[in-house]
Amino acid sequence: MSDETPPLLSPVSNIPEYTVSEISGAVKRTLEGNFGRVRVRGEITECKRYPSGHVYFALKDEGAKLAGVIWKFTAQKLDLKPENGVEVIATGRISAYADRSSYQLIVERLDYAGVGALLARIEALRVRLEAEGLFSAARKRALPLLPRVIGVVTSEQGAVLQDIRTTLARRFPRPILLWPVPVQGEGAALRIAAAIEGFGALPPDGPIPRPDVLIVGRGGGSLEDLMAFNDEAVVRAAAASPIPLIAAVGHETDTTLIDFAADRRAPTPTAAAELAVPARDDLLADLANKAARLSGALTGRLQAARLRLARAAAKLPDLPSLLGTASQRLDDRAGRLARALPAYLTQRRNRFERLATGLAAALRHLAAERRGRAMRILARLTPSLLAARLRERRTHLAGLAARLESVSHRAVLARGYALVRGEKGRVLTSAASIGPGRAITLELHDGTIAATTHRARPLQTELPLGDG
């Protein structure tokens, strides 16, 4: 035997060999081929929206979980907003994601899973919006009595628009401004909300007339068909509308969230048109009734006023008769006055003449009396009497002159005194008030002497004592 051991041979196998990419591609093709388009029911969990706009989530039930993705362009068109805890039916296709060796559901449509899930979803949204005050009665506004333009948000193909037109033509024709929108399906909610906001954004005096009232409506349908009017965006747009809004969605038994946010809810589109405008015949009948009542009231007031006037006139005196009597009395007074004035003037003139005659006689008598008295006085004045009276008066005058001379200062000056006068002839009585160098005048009994002072010396009131 040889000491060398023969080499081991590689085991021969008929199992095919693949690369990782080949396996991943085969799995992807298998999944997409067998599950090209499927509907999957489950509860949304781990939902997350990325900045790219894509939405990633998972669907779960009691035994498993399936990853799902909604691409951005699809997410923008969905009526249902994916949220955790919502049970949905997702329509799409199964595909593999090789980078993670996983598979996922690429969603093209989302629907609520059954009526119970829809109602629960609607109720949860209603409670949340009501807590925000969107359904408060204080926010409701009154509808205009007679709108100039009525805005309508609905489908242009449905019977809703025709019902509204027919009702308006029957009650009170008004112009309609239609904003056509889809009322169900993908993107319907966003289009409806945009229409409500668009009407509210119209300027009041713009080229397109702004409606005075809005009607948002559609015909009847299943709960799924009406879901666009349960959308949060639509409800918020209705609550924020600056134009009074009437909701007319479905039939009388259908209720959507827009009914709570609207200012008025109408059970049908026809009822919405009836709420929007009054009946012209009713207005004319009411106007005629009010006109009749007003006419009757005015007639009654006039009759009452006429009766009061007649009663007052009966108590008043006969004015024409009073006026005739007063006019006759005035004429009589005027005639009497015309006759009385000349007589009065004549009377006054005669009295004045009598007074003048009496005054002249009195003046003549007085003058004669004064003249006789003067003659009598002159007769008593003889030359001897006048001479005696003159001597008497002269003697009296001489006595008065002697008395006046005795009290004159010149008599004092004659006894050796002098009168000292200063400047301007003012009499000086105090030596202390005369300074040295002053010009003075000494008045004596027979003339004056000018002098100049040297200094004042006090007057000696006591005699000086002798040597012994």
PyMOL commands that set and color helices and strands:
alter all, ss='L'
color gray80, all
select helices_A, chain A and resi 20-34+72-75+98-100+114-131+137-139+159-171+188-201+227-230+232-240+257-261+269-276+280-315+319-380+383-406+409-413+423-425
alter helices_A, ss='H'
color red, helices_A
select strands_A, chain A and resi 38-49+55-60+65-70+87-97+102-112+150-154+176-180+213-218+245-249+264-265+419-421+439-444+447-452
alter strands_A, ss='S'
color yellow, strands_A
deselect
rebuild
show_as cartoon
